[in-house]
Amino acid sequence: MNQEIDNGQIEGAVVQGIGWMTLEEIVYDENGRLQSNALSTYKVPDIYSVPDLIEIVPLETDGNENAIFKSKAVGEPPFIYGIGAFFALQDAIKSYNPKYKLKFDSPMTPEKVLMGLYNKT
């Protein structure tokens, strides 16, 4: 309907997905109380933690006849691309530290990256 609005939705979803996979860690204490319950303890992406450029190449489709002005969902699907950041970090760690064993424990926080770089097992 409006390519610029669609682009904003896509960029926002990609950034949100990157944050989900690299920063947004939920932490509980030993009694099950949420410890990451404020912006000082629960990190979200900011202007310094996102790519300088997100290239968007729209897929040309006819659209759905039943949707308003043949619109399509553009804001939600790109969220899952954040998983690419998770695996790119894993690959970078493995390149630096061949002994690193891939982990499937998200998010891949800066602390986890640092530990992976120097872990010897």
N, C-alpha and C positions, 0 to 999 in steps of 0.2 A: 504494500500500500504506500509506504514511504521508505525508500531505501536508507535514508539517514537514520531514521528511527530504528529500523531493523538492524543497522550496523551498530548502533548504541546498545541494543538489546544483546546482540551477539558478543560484542566486546565485554560487556558486563558479565555475561554468563561465563565466558572463558576465564576472566579474572577471578570470578567467584570459584570456579572449579580449581584453578591454580591454588587459591588460598585454602580450599578444602583439602587438597592433597599435600600442601607444603607447610601450612602454618596453624590451621585451626584445630588444635589439640584439646580434647576434653580430658580433664584431670580430676580424679576423685581422691579423697583421703582414705585412710584405712577404715573409717566408719561409713563410707559411702557418700560423704558430703561432697558436693561439687566445689572444686577449688578454682576452676577457671570460669568464674562467673562475672567477670568485669573486663573492660577493655585493657586493663593493666595486666591481666592474667590470661586472657583469651585473645590471641593475635588474629587480626584479619588483614587482608591485603591492603596496602596503601600505595601511593604513587611510586614509592621506591622499590616495591616488591613485584612489579608487573613488567612485562616486556615493553620496550620503547615503542614497538610497532606490532600491531596485530593485523595481519593482512586478511581481508575478507574477500572471498570470491563467491558471489552468489550463484546458486544453481538455478538456472532458468527452467521454470516449470509452468504448466498451464494453470496450476492452482486447483483448488477443490471447488466445484460448482456449488456445494452446499454451504461454503464459508462466506462470511461477509466480504464482499469485493474479492473473492477467491483468495483470501488471506491464508497464511500458513504460520505455524508455530516457529518462531526463530529464537526466542529467548531462552528456552529450556534445553533443547538438545546440545548446544555447545558447552554446557556445564560439564559434561562428561569428558571433554578434552583435557581437563585438569589432570586426568590420569596419565597423560603423556608427560607432564612435568615430573610426576612421581617416578616413572620408569626412566626418564632422562637422567635424573639424579642418581638412581641406582646404577645406571650404566656408567656415569662419570666416576662414581666411587669405585666401581669394579675396574675401570681403566687405570685408576691411580693405585688401587690396592687389590692386586689379583687374588689375594686370600679372602677377600670379602665375600660373604655368602648372602645372596639376595634375600631380602626380608619383605614380607607382605604385611607390614605394620604401618598403616598410614595414620597421620600425615608424616611425610618425610621432612621433619623439622630441621632447622639448621644444626641443632644439637645432635640429631641422629646422623646427619651427614658428616659432621666432624668426627663422631665416634666411629663411623664406618670407614673413614679415610685411614684411621690409625689402628683399627682393630686387627689383631694378629691371628685370630682364629677363624 
